[in-house]
């Protein structure tokens, strides 16, 4: 039987070390019951999910758009094509204020778009 965890697991997909540290600090201050798992790009997330390395799905994925290897748009496409992964709430956070980026994020299945 799988043990239920009260601790929330959040994947943070951000290529910039300083940004990841800032996000980690915010969560430590305001949401200390969350476990953050940092990733530099979408391919790392897909590997983690596909191989079930955490033993469970994350409760939330926070993802930047502009990343090497597999960007935020491609990550959304991959997540939403999978019957299990599409259920994971996904929030895009980006410095982009381009309306097309925001619209495309929602069209690909993002639950929210937050501007940095």
N, CA, C and O atoms as a printed pandas DataFrame, in Angstrom:
     atom_number atom_name residue_name chain_id  residue_number  x_coord  y_coord  z_coord
0              1         N          UNK        A               1    0.842   -1.167    0.000
1              2        CA          UNK        A               1    0.000    0.000    0.000
2              3         C          UNK        A               1    0.893    1.239    0.000
3              4         O          UNK        A               1    1.857    1.315    0.762
4              5         N          UNK        A               2    0.568    2.210   -0.860
5              6        CA          UNK        A               2    1.346    3.438   -0.946
6              7         C          UNK        A               2    0.993    4.357    0.202
7              8         O          UNK        A               2   -0.180    4.605    0.484
8              9         N          UNK        A               3    2.024    4.860    0.862
9             10        CA          UNK        A               3    1.817    5.769    1.981
10            11         C          UNK        A               3    1.537    7.171    1.445
11            12         O          UNK        A               3    2.240    7.647    0.553
12            13         N          UNK        A               4    0.524    7.825    1.980
13            14        CA          UNK        A               4    0.200    9.179    1.563
14            15         C          UNK        A               4    1.136   10.158    2.255
15            16         O          UNK        A               4    1.428   10.040    3.445
16            17         N          UNK        A               5    1.589   11.114    1.486
17            18        CA          UNK        A               5    2.482   12.126    2.025
18            19         C          UNK        A               5    1.750   13.459    2.089
19            20         O          UNK        A               5    1.098   13.864    1.127
20            21         N          UNK        A               6    1.858   14.134    3.222
21            22        CA          UNK        A               6    1.274   15.458    3.351
22            23         C          UNK        A               6    2.160   16.504    2.693
23            24         O          UNK        A               6    1.697   17.587    2.334
24            25         N          UNK        A               7    3.421   16.178    2.539
25            26        CA          UNK        A               7    4.367   17.100    1.939
26            27         C          UNK        A               7    4.125   17.181    0.438
27            28         O          UNK        A               7    4.014   16.160   -0.240
28            29         N          UNK        A               8    4.045   18.397   -0.071
29            30        CA          UNK        A               8    3.824   18.620   -1.495
30            31         C          UNK        A               8    5.160   18.548   -2.238
31            32         O          UNK        A               8    6.165   19.092   -1.780
32            33         N          UNK        A               9    5.157   17.881   -3.372
33            34        CA          UNK        A               9    6.338   17.761   -4.213
34            35         C          UNK        A               9    6.161   18.672   -5.424
35            36         O          UNK        A               9    5.209   18.529   -6.190
36            37         N          UNK        A              10    7.083   19.600   -5.581
37            38        CA          UNK        A              10    6.991   20.577   -6.664
38            39         C          UNK        A              10    8.263   20.514   -7.502
39            40         O          UNK        A              10    9.376   20.610   -6.984
40            41         N          UNK        A              11    8.073   20.350   -8.804
41            42        CA          UNK        A              11    9.190   20.385   -9.741
42            43         C          UNK        A              11    9.363   21.824  -10.214
43            44         O          UNK        A              11    8.411   22.450  -10.679
44            45         N          UNK        A              12   10.578   22.342  -10.093
45            46        CA          UNK        A              12   10.906   23.691  -10.544
46            47         C          UNK        A              12   11.878   23.554  -11.712
47            48         O          UNK        A              12   13.009   23.097  -11.546
48            49         N          UNK        A              13   11.415   23.958  -12.896
49            50        CA          UNK        A              13   12.199   23.797  -14.112
50            51         C          UNK        A              13   12.682   25.178  -14.532
51            52         O          UNK        A              13   11.930   25.965  -15.107
52            53         N          UNK        A              14   13.939   25.459  -14.238
53            54        CA          UNK        A              14   14.512   26.792  -14.451
54            55         C          UNK        A              14   16.012   26.642  -14.707
55            56         O          UNK        A              14   16.719   26.089  -13.866
56            57         N          UNK        A              15   16.512   27.119  -15.844
57            58        CA          UNK        A              15   17.924   26.953  -16.156
58            59         C          UNK        A              15   18.852   27.876  -15.365
59            60         O          UNK        A              15   20.047   27.599  -15.270
60            61         N          UNK        A              16   18.339   28.944  -14.807
61            62        CA          UNK        A              16   19.166   29.923  -14.118
62            63         C          UNK        A              16   19.295   29.574  -12.635
63            64         O          UNK        A              16   18.294   29.479  -11.924
64            65         N          UNK        A              17   20.534   29.385  -12.175
65            66        CA          UNK        A              17   20.788   29.009  -10.777
66            67         C          UNK        A              17   20.226   30.034   -9.796
67            68         O          UNK        A              17   19.619   29.664   -8.791
68            69         N          UNK        A              18   20.428   31.327  -10.085
69            70        CA          UNK        A              18   19.949   32.375   -9.182
70            71         C          UNK        A              18   18.429   32.362   -9.062
71            72         O          UNK        A              18   17.882   32.544   -7.974
72            73         N          UNK        A              19   17.757   32.147  -10.180
73            74        CA          UNK        A              19   16.280   32.085  -10.161
74            75         C          UNK        A              19   15.798   30.889   -9.346
75            76         O          UNK        A              19   14.846   31.003   -8.574
76            77         N          UNK        A              20   16.461   29.733   -9.518
77            78        CA          UNK        A              20   16.079   28.546   -8.740
78            79         C          UNK        A              20   16.270   28.792   -7.249
79            80         O          UNK        A              20   15.431   28.395   -6.440
80            81         N          UNK        A              21   17.369   29.443   -6.885
81            82        CA          UNK        A              21   17.626   29.745   -5.472
82            83         C          UNK        A              21   16.586   30.715   -4.920
83            84         O          UNK        A              21   16.144   30.569   -3.780
84            85         N          UNK        A              22   16.197   31.700   -5.717
85            86        CA          UNK        A              22   15.174   32.654   -5.294
86            87         C          UNK        A              22   13.848   31.934   -5.038
87            88         O          UNK        A              22   13.196   32.168   -4.020
88            89         N          UNK        A              23   13.458   31.071   -5.951
89            90        CA          UNK        A              23   12.216   30.305   -5.802
90            91         C          UNK        A              23   12.291   29.407   -4.564
91            92         O          UNK        A              23   11.333   29.310   -3.796
92            93         N          UNK        A              24   13.436   28.756   -4.383
93            94        CA          UNK        A              24   13.613   27.888   -3.208
94            95         C          UNK        A              24   13.477   28.697   -1.918
95            96         O          UNK        A              24   12.878   28.227   -0.951
96            97         N          UNK        A              25   14.029   29.905   -1.902
97            98        CA          UNK        A              25   13.927   30.758   -0.721
98            99         C          UNK        A              25   12.492   31.169   -0.427
99           100         O          UNK        A              25   12.063   31.184    0.727
100          101         N          UNK        A              26   11.764   31.499   -1.470
101          102        CA          UNK        A              26   10.355   31.877   -1.298
102          103         C          UNK        A              26    9.555   30.710   -0.727
103          104         O          UNK        A              26    8.763   30.884    0.199
104          105         N          UNK        A              27    9.765   29.541   -1.278
105          106        CA          UNK        A              27    9.026   28.371   -0.775
106          107         C          UNK        A              27    9.442   28.033    0.652
107          108         O          UNK        A              27    8.598   27.659    1.466
108          109         N          UNK        A              28   10.724   28.158    0.968
109          110        CA          UNK        A              28   11.182   27.874    2.333
110          111         C          UNK        A              28   10.530   28.816    3.342
111          112         O          UNK        A              28   10.184   28.410    4.451
112          113         N          UNK        A              29   10.368   30.079    2.943
113          114        CA          UNK        A              29    9.773   31.077    3.842
114          115         C          UNK        A              29    8.263   30.932    3.976
115          116         O          UNK        A              29    7.723   31.066    5.074
116          117         N          UNK        A              30    7.579   30.659    2.871
117          118        CA          UNK        A              30    6.117   30.706    2.882
118          119         C          UNK        A              30    5.429   29.338    2.794
119          120         O          UNK        A              30    4.271   29.197    3.188
120          121         N          UNK        A              31    6.133   28.351    2.287
121          122        CA          UNK        A              31    5.555   27.011    2.129
122          123         C          UNK        A              31    6.578   25.955    2.565
123          124         O          UNK        A              31    7.033   25.161    1.741
124          125         N          UNK        A              32    6.938   25.938    3.832
125          126        CA          UNK        A              32    8.006   25.035    4.283
126          127         C          UNK        A              32    7.644   23.549    4.189
127          128         O          UNK        A              32    8.521   22.692    4.298
128          129         N          UNK        A              33    6.366   23.241    3.988
129          130        CA          UNK        A              33    5.961   21.839    3.889
130          131         C          UNK        A              33    6.099   21.298    2.470
131          132         O          UNK        A              33    5.688   20.172    2.191
132          133         N          UNK        A              34    6.677   22.099    1.570
133          134        CA          UNK        A              34    6.865   21.662    0.176
134          135         C          UNK        A              34    8.299   21.197   -0.057
135          136         O          UNK        A              34    9.253   21.775    0.463
136          137         N          UNK        A              35    8.422   20.149   -0.844
137          138        CA          UNK        A              35    9.733   19.690   -1.297
138          139         C          UNK        A              35    9.891   20.123   -2.740
139          140         O          UNK        A              35    9.076   19.779   -3.596
140          141         N          UNK        A              36   10.954   20.885   -3.006
141          142        CA          UNK        A              36   11.222   21.324   -4.367
142          143         C          UNK        A              36   12.258   20.423   -5.004
143          144         O          UNK        A              36   13.258   20.062   -4.383
144          145         N          UNK        A              37   12.007   20.065   -6.246
145          146        CA          UNK        A              37   12.953   19.273   -7.019
146          147         C          UNK        A              37   13.377   20.156   -8.197
147          148         O          UNK        A              37   12.560   20.439   -9.073
148          149         N          UNK        A              38   14.653   20.599   -8.234
149          150        CA          UNK        A              38   15.093   21.506   -9.295
150          151         C          UNK        A              38   15.530   20.763  -10.565
151          152         O          UNK        A              38   16.113   19.680  -10.514
152          153         N          UNK        A              39   15.224   21.391  -11.699
153          154        CA          UNK        A              39   15.628   20.873  -13.006
154          155         C          UNK        A              39   16.077   22.050  -13.862
155          156         O          UNK        A              39   15.582   23.165  -13.704
156          157         N          UNK        A              40   17.019   21.797  -14.772
157          158        CA          UNK        A              40   17.517   22.858  -15.638
158          159         C          UNK        A              40   16.771   22.939  -16.961
159          160         O          UNK        A              40   16.789   23.978  -17.621
160          161         N          UNK        A              41   16.118   21.856  -17.355
161          162        CA          UNK        A              41   15.365   21.866  -18.609
162          163         C          UNK        A              41   14.336   20.737  -18.603
163          164         O          UNK        A              41   14.350   19.850  -17.749
164          165         N          UNK        A              42   13.446   20.808  -19.588
165          166        CA          UNK        A              42   12.327   19.880  -19.651
166          167         C          UNK        A              42   12.698   18.421  -19.821
167          168         O          UNK        A              42   11.977   17.544  -19.346
168          169         N          UNK        A              43   13.814   18.140  -20.493
169          170        CA          UNK        A              43   14.214   16.743  -20.693
170          171         C          UNK        A              43   14.510   16.058  -19.364
171          172         O          UNK        A              43   14.228   14.872  -19.195
172          173         N          UNK        A              44   15.078   16.805  -18.422
173          174        CA          UNK        A              44   15.335   16.228  -17.093
174          175         C          UNK        A              44   14.030   15.864  -16.395
175          176         O          UNK        A              44   13.945   14.833  -15.727
176          177         N          UNK        A              45   13.027   16.699  -16.548
177          178        CA          UNK        A              45   11.720   16.431  -15.945
178          179         C          UNK        A              45   11.113   15.164  -16.530
179          180         O          UNK        A              45   10.625   14.303  -15.797
180          181         N          UNK        A              46   11.148   15.055  -17.848
181          182        CA          UNK        A              46   10.562   13.872  -18.491
182          183         C          UNK        A              46   11.278   12.601  -18.078
183          184         O          UNK        A              46   10.638   11.563  -17.904
184          185         N          UNK        A              47   12.583   12.659  -17.920
185          186        CA          UNK        A              47   13.335   11.491  -17.439
186          187         C          UNK        A              47   12.894   11.128  -16.026
187          188         O          UNK        A              47   12.663    9.957  -15.722
188          189         N          UNK        A              48   12.779   12.135  -15.164
189          190        CA          UNK        A              48   12.345   11.910  -13.776
190          191         C          UNK        A              48   10.955   11.275  -13.732
191          192         O          UNK        A              48   10.722   10.321  -12.989
192          193         N          UNK        A              49   10.039   11.811  -14.533
193          194        CA          UNK        A              49    8.672   11.301  -14.547
194          195         C          UNK        A              49    8.583    9.910  -15.153
195          196         O          UNK        A              49    7.931    9.027  -14.596
196          197         N          UNK        A              50    9.227    9.716  -16.276
197          198        CA          UNK        A              50    9.152    8.443  -16.991
198          199         C          UNK        A              50    9.689    7.287  -16.154
199          200         O          UNK        A              50    9.142    6.184  -16.173
200          201         N          UNK        A              51   10.757    7.552  -15.427
201          202        CA          UNK        A              51   11.373    6.496  -14.614
202          203         C          UNK        A              51   10.845    6.463  -13.180
203          204         O          UNK        A              51   11.305    5.673  -12.355
204          205         N          UNK        A              52    9.870    7.336  -12.895
205          206        CA          UNK        A              52    9.230    7.384  -11.570
206          207         C          UNK        A              52   10.270    7.467  -10.441
207          208         O          UNK        A              52   10.177    6.761   -9.437
208          209         N          UNK        A              53   11.258    8.345  -10.634
209          210        CA          UNK        A              53   12.374    8.422   -9.697
210          211         C          UNK        A              53   11.974    8.945   -8.318
211          212         O          UNK        A              53   12.682    8.699   -7.341
212          213         N          UNK        A              54   10.868    9.653   -8.221
213          214        CA          UNK        A              54   10.392   10.113   -6.920
214          215         C          UNK        A              54    9.391    9.151   -6.303
215          216         O          UNK        A              54    8.971    9.339   -5.161
216          217         N          UNK        A              55    9.008    8.127   -7.044
217          218        CA          UNK        A              55    8.035    7.170   -6.536
218          219         C          UNK        A              55    6.605    7.686   -6.564
219          220         O          UNK        A              55    5.682    6.986   -6.149
220          221         N          UNK        A              56    6.420    8.892   -7.045
221          222        CA          UNK        A              56    5.096    9.493   -7.176
222          223         C          UNK        A              56    5.191   10.662   -8.146
223          224         O          UNK        A              56    6.282   11.107   -8.504
224          225         N          UNK        A              57    4.041   11.146   -8.560
225          226        CA          UNK        A              57    4.008   12.314   -9.434
226          227         C          UNK        A              57    4.108   13.582   -8.599
227          228         O          UNK        A              57    3.697   13.595   -7.439
228          229         N          UNK        A              58    4.649   14.645   -9.178
229          230        CA          UNK        A              58    4.680   15.904   -8.427
230          231         C          UNK        A              58    3.273   16.481   -8.301
231          232         O          UNK        A              58    2.385   16.178   -9.098
232          233         N          UNK        A              59    3.094   17.306   -7.297
233          234        CA          UNK        A              59    1.815   17.979   -7.093
234          235         C          UNK        A              59    1.679   19.204   -7.995
235          236         O          UNK        A              59    0.575   19.694   -8.232
236          237         N          UNK        A              60    2.814   19.693   -8.494
237          238        CA          UNK        A              60    2.834   20.886   -9.329
238          239         C          UNK        A              60    4.155   20.934  -10.082
239          240         O          UNK        A              60    5.192   20.513   -9.569
240          241         N          UNK        A              61    4.104   21.458  -11.315
241          242        CA          UNK        A              61    5.315   21.737  -12.077
242          243         C          UNK        A              61    5.324   23.226  -12.382
243          244         O          UNK        A              61    4.400   23.748  -13.005
244          245         N          UNK        A              62    6.388   23.913  -11.933
245          246        CA          UNK        A              62    6.621   25.312  -12.272
246          247         C          UNK        A              62    7.711   25.326  -13.330
247          248         O          UNK        A              62    8.802   24.803  -13.102
248          249         N          UNK        A              63    7.431   25.912  -14.476
249          250        CA          UNK        A              63    8.397   25.834  -15.570
250          251         C          UNK        A              63    8.618   27.170  -16.262
251          252         O          UNK        A              63    7.672   27.899  -16.562
252          253         N          UNK        A              64    9.863   27.469  -16.504
253          254        CA          UNK        A              64   10.267   28.586  -17.360
254          255         C          UNK        A              64    9.958   28.202  -18.800
255          256         O          UNK        A              64    9.836   27.017  -19.109
256          257         N          UNK        A              65    9.833   29.174  -19.672
257          258        CA          UNK        A              65    9.647   28.892  -21.096
258          259         C          UNK        A              65   10.980   28.729  -21.815
259          260         O          UNK        A              65   11.174   27.784  -22.579
260          261         N          UNK        A              66   11.894   29.660  -21.560
261          262        CA          UNK        A              66   13.153   29.727  -22.293
262          263         C          UNK        A              66   14.209   28.853  -21.622
263          264         O          UNK        A              66   14.831   29.252  -20.638
264          265         N          UNK        A              67   14.399   27.648  -22.175
265          266        CA          UNK        A              67   15.357   26.695  -21.608
266          267         C          UNK        A              67   16.086   25.977  -22.730
267          268         O          UNK        A              67   15.564   25.854  -23.839
268          269         N          UNK        A              68   17.294   25.503  -22.442
269          270        CA          UNK        A              68   18.000   24.689  -23.434
270          271         C          UNK        A              68   17.410   23.278  -23.494
271          272         O          UNK        A              68   16.611   22.900  -22.637
272          273         N          UNK        A              69   17.790   22.532  -24.470
273          274        CA          UNK        A              69   17.442   21.125  -24.666
274          275         C          UNK        A              69   15.955   20.943  -24.960
275          276         O          UNK        A              69   15.598   20.578  -26.080
276          277         N          UNK        A              70   15.087   21.184  -23.993
277          278        CA          UNK        A              70   13.646   21.042  -24.161
278          279         C          UNK        A              70   13.001   22.228  -23.446
279          280         O          UNK        A              70   12.999   22.291  -22.217
280          281         N          UNK        A              71   12.452   23.168  -24.224
281          282        CA          UNK        A              71   11.921   24.389  -23.615
282          283         C          UNK        A              71   10.547   24.157  -22.987
283          284         O          UNK        A              71   10.006   23.053  -23.030
284          285         N          UNK        A              72   10.000   25.215  -22.408
285          286        CA          UNK        A              72    8.723   25.110  -21.703
286          287         C          UNK        A              72    7.568   24.703  -22.595
287          288         O          UNK        A              72    6.697   23.941  -22.174
288          289         N          UNK        A              73    7.548   25.205  -23.832
289          290        CA          UNK        A              73    6.482   24.818  -24.763
290          291         C          UNK        A              73    6.553   23.327  -25.076
291          292         O          UNK        A              73    5.536   22.633  -25.061
292          293         N          UNK        A              74    7.768   22.837  -25.361
293          294        CA          UNK        A              74    7.930   21.415  -25.673
294          295         C          UNK        A              74    7.603   20.543  -24.467
295          296         O          UNK        A              74    7.024   19.466  -24.609
296          297         N          UNK        A              75    7.979   21.015  -23.277
297          298        CA          UNK        A              75    7.642   20.262  -22.069
298          299         C          UNK        A              75    6.130   20.155  -21.914
299          300         O          UNK        A              75    5.609   19.077  -21.625
300          301         N          UNK        A              76    5.426   21.263  -22.103
301          302        CA          UNK        A              76    3.961   21.228  -22.018
302          303         C          UNK        A              76    3.377   20.244  -23.032
303          304         O          UNK        A              76    2.487   19.462  -22.697
304          305         N          UNK        A              77    3.871   20.280  -24.262
305          306        CA          UNK        A              77    3.377   19.356  -25.291
306          307         C          UNK        A              77    3.538   17.900  -24.840
307          308         O          UNK        A              77    2.614   17.096  -24.956
308          309         N          UNK        A              78    4.716   17.584  -24.331
309          310        CA          UNK        A              78    4.982   16.207  -23.901
310          311         C          UNK        A              78    4.107   15.804  -22.716
311          312         O          UNK        A              78    3.557   14.703  -22.693
312          313         N          UNK        A              79    3.981   16.687  -21.745
313          314        CA          UNK        A              79    3.173   16.377  -20.561
314          315         C          UNK        A              79    1.718   16.144  -20.933
315          316         O          UNK        A              79    1.098   15.190  -20.464
316          317         N          UNK        A              80    1.181   16.999  -21.759
317          318        CA          UNK        A              80   -0.248   16.941  -22.060
318          319         C          UNK        A              80   -0.602   15.833  -23.048
319          320         O          UNK        A              80   -1.781   15.539  -23.245
320          321         N          UNK        A              81    0.396   15.216  -23.669
321          322        CA          UNK        A              81    0.143   14.081  -24.559
322          323         C          UNK        A              81    0.091   12.759  -23.802
323          324         O          UNK        A              81   -0.338   11.745  -24.352
324          325         N          UNK        A              82    0.520   12.767  -22.563
325          326        CA          UNK        A              82    0.555   11.555  -21.757
326          327         C          UNK        A              82   -0.663   11.521  -20.839
327          328         O          UNK        A              82   -0.939   12.499  -20.145
328          329         N          UNK        A              83   -1.386   10.420  -20.828
329          330        CA          UNK        A              83   -2.616   10.315  -20.039
330          331         C          UNK        A              83   -2.410   10.558  -18.549
331          332         O          UNK        A              83   -3.285   11.122  -17.892
332          333         N          UNK        A              84   -1.275   10.146  -18.009
333          334        CA          UNK        A              84   -1.011   10.321  -16.584
334          335         C          UNK        A              84   -0.425   11.701  -16.281
335          336         O          UNK        A              84   -0.850   12.362  -15.334
336          337         N          UNK        A              85    0.538   12.130  -17.073
337          338        CA          UNK        A              85    1.229   13.391  -16.801
338          339         C          UNK        A              85    0.354   14.609  -17.056
339          340         O          UNK        A              85    0.588   15.667  -16.471
340          341         N          UNK        A              86   -0.646   14.481  -17.913
341          342        CA          UNK        A              86   -1.497   15.640  -18.217
342          343         C          UNK        A              86   -2.302   16.088  -17.004
343          344         O          UNK        A              86   -2.815   17.207  -16.976
344          345         N          UNK        A              87   -2.415   15.218  -16.003
345          346        CA          UNK        A              87   -3.166   15.571  -14.796
346          347         C          UNK        A              87   -2.361   16.437  -13.821
347          348         O          UNK        A              87   -2.925   16.993  -12.879
348          349         N          UNK        A              88   -1.057   16.554  -14.040
349          350        CA          UNK        A              88   -0.206   17.344  -13.147
350          351         C          UNK        A              88   -0.430   18.831  -13.432
351          352         O          UNK        A              88   -0.222   19.273  -14.561
352          353         N          UNK        A              89   -0.844   19.598  -12.447
353          354        CA          UNK        A              89   -0.990   21.042  -12.667
354          355         C          UNK        A              89    0.361   21.644  -13.063
355          356         O          UNK        A              89    1.393   21.348  -12.460
356          357         N          UNK        A              90    0.326   22.492  -14.090
357          358        CA          UNK        A              90    1.547   23.080  -14.616
358          359         C          UNK        A              90    1.383   24.592  -14.727
359          360         O          UNK        A              90    0.417   25.091  -15.305
360          361         N          UNK        A              91    2.356   25.310  -14.156
361          362        CA          UNK        A              91    2.358   26.766  -14.208
362          363         C          UNK        A              91    3.611   27.214  -14.942
363          364         O          UNK        A              91    4.723   26.802  -14.610
364          365         N          UNK        A              92    3.420   28.058  -15.936
365          366        CA          UNK        A              92    4.544   28.651  -16.642
366          367         C          UNK        A              92    4.880   29.959  -15.956
367          368         O          UNK        A              92    3.994   30.771  -15.688
368          369         N          UNK        A              93    6.177   30.170  -15.667
369          370        CA          UNK        A              93    6.604   31.467  -15.152
370          371         C          UNK        A              93    7.736   31.935  -16.048
371          372         O          UNK        A              93    8.717   31.226  -16.273
372          373         N          UNK        A              94    7.571   33.146  -16.551
373          374        CA          UNK        A              94    8.496   33.638  -17.556
374          375         C          UNK        A              94    8.555   35.157  -17.520
375          376         O          UNK        A              94    7.619   35.816  -17.069
376          377         N          UNK        A              95    9.645   35.695  -17.991
377          378        CA          UNK        A              95    9.775   37.144  -18.122
378          379         C          UNK        A              95    9.072   37.648  -19.377
379          380         O          UNK        A              95    8.893   38.854  -19.549
380          381         N          UNK        A              96    8.681   36.743  -20.240
381          382        CA          UNK        A              96    8.043   37.137  -21.491
382          383         C          UNK        A              96    6.675   37.764  -21.251
383          384         O          UNK        A              96    5.835   37.219  -20.534
384          385         N          UNK        A              97    6.477   38.918  -21.868
385          386        CA          UNK        A              97    5.175   39.574  -21.841
386          387         C          UNK        A              97    4.517   39.503  -23.222
387          388         O          UNK        A              97    3.507   40.159  -23.479
388          389         N          UNK        A              98    5.100   38.708  -24.086
389          390        CA          UNK        A              98    4.581   38.563  -25.443
390          391         C          UNK        A              98    3.260   37.798  -25.389
391          392         O          UNK        A              98    3.199   36.673  -24.892
392          393         N          UNK        A              99    2.219   38.419  -25.901
393          394        CA          UNK        A              99    0.873   37.821  -25.845
394          395         C          UNK        A              99    0.841   36.436  -26.488
395          396         O          UNK        A              99    0.143   35.548  -25.999
396          397         N          UNK        A             100    1.581   36.241  -27.569
397          398        CA          UNK        A             100    1.605   34.942  -28.251
398          399         C          UNK        A             100    2.179   33.849  -27.343
399          400         O          UNK        A             100    1.712   32.711  -27.379
400          401         N          UNK        A             101    3.184   34.184  -26.531
401          402        CA          UNK        A             101    3.751   33.199  -25.594
402          403         C          UNK        A             101    2.724   32.806  -24.533
403          404         O          UNK        A             101    2.579   31.631  -24.196
404          405         N          UNK        A             102    2.030   33.792  -24.025
405          406        CA          UNK        A             102    1.002   33.537  -23.005
406          407         C          UNK        A             102   -0.120   32.680  -23.588
407          408         O          UNK        A             102   -0.530   31.684  -22.992
408          409         N          UNK        A             103   -0.609   33.084  -24.761
409          410        CA          UNK        A             103   -1.690   32.330  -25.413
410          411         C          UNK        A             103   -1.278   30.905  -25.739
411          412         O          UNK        A             103   -2.048   29.966  -25.541
412          413         N          UNK        A             104   -0.042   30.749  -26.247
413          414        CA          UNK        A             104    0.423   29.401  -26.594
414          415         C          UNK        A             104    0.562   28.527  -25.347
415          416         O          UNK        A             104    0.266   27.333  -25.384
416          417         N          UNK        A             105    1.008   29.123  -24.254
417          418        CA          UNK        A             105    1.134   28.358  -23.003
418          419         C          UNK        A             105   -0.222   27.790  -22.581
419          420         O          UNK        A             105   -0.329   26.618  -22.219
420          421         N          UNK        A             106   -1.242   28.627  -22.633
421          422        CA          UNK        A             106   -2.583   28.160  -22.278
422          423         C          UNK        A             106   -3.109   27.154  -23.293
423          424         O          UNK        A             106   -3.743   26.168  -22.916
424          425         N          UNK        A             107   -2.855   27.391  -24.565
425          426        CA          UNK        A             107   -3.319   26.472  -25.609
426          427         C          UNK        A             107   -2.689   25.091  -25.455
427          428         O          UNK        A             107   -3.305   24.082  -25.798
428          429         N          UNK        A             108   -1.462   25.047  -24.938
429          430        CA          UNK        A             108   -0.776   23.772  -24.745
430          431         C          UNK        A             108   -1.127   23.098  -23.419
431          432         O          UNK        A             108   -0.655   21.995  -23.142
432          433         N          UNK        A             109   -1.953   23.754  -22.595
433          434        CA          UNK        A             109   -2.441   23.104  -21.385
434          435         C          UNK        A             109   -1.935   23.637  -20.074
435          436         O          UNK        A             109   -2.199   23.034  -19.033
436          437         N          UNK        A             110   -1.214   24.750  -20.075
437          438        CA          UNK        A             110   -0.763   25.320  -18.814
438          439         C          UNK        A             110   -1.973   25.745  -17.978
439          440         O          UNK        A             110   -2.963   26.244  -18.513
440          441         N          UNK        A             111   -1.883   25.544  -16.683
441          442        CA          UNK        A             111   -2.969   25.945  -15.790
442          443         C          UNK        A             111   -2.903   27.424  -15.426
443          444         O          UNK        A             111   -3.907   28.027  -15.046
444          445         N          UNK        A             112   -1.706   27.999  -15.548
445          446        CA          UNK        A             112   -1.544   29.430  -15.263
446          447         C          UNK        A             112   -0.249   29.917  -15.919
447          448         O          UNK        A             112    0.641   29.137  -16.256
448          449         N          UNK        A             113   -0.187   31.228  -16.082
449          450        CA          UNK        A             113    1.000   31.886  -16.636
450          451         C          UNK        A             113    1.329   33.030  -15.693
451          452         O          UNK        A             113    0.507   33.922  -15.484
452          453         N          UNK        A             114    2.529   33.009  -15.121
453          454        CA          UNK        A             114    2.954   34.034  -14.183
454          455         C          UNK        A             114    4.165   34.741  -14.767
455          456         O          UNK        A             114    5.147   34.101  -15.143
456          457         N          UNK        A             115    4.089   36.066  -14.840
457          458        CA          UNK        A             115    5.216   36.831  -15.337
458          459         C          UNK        A             115    6.173   37.129  -14.179
459          460         O          UNK        A             115    5.750   37.534  -13.096
460          461         N          UNK        A             116    7.458   36.923  -14.427
461          462        CA          UNK        A             116    8.485   37.193  -13.417
462          463         C          UNK        A             116    8.625   38.689  -13.223
463          464         O          UNK        A             116    9.439   39.133  -12.413
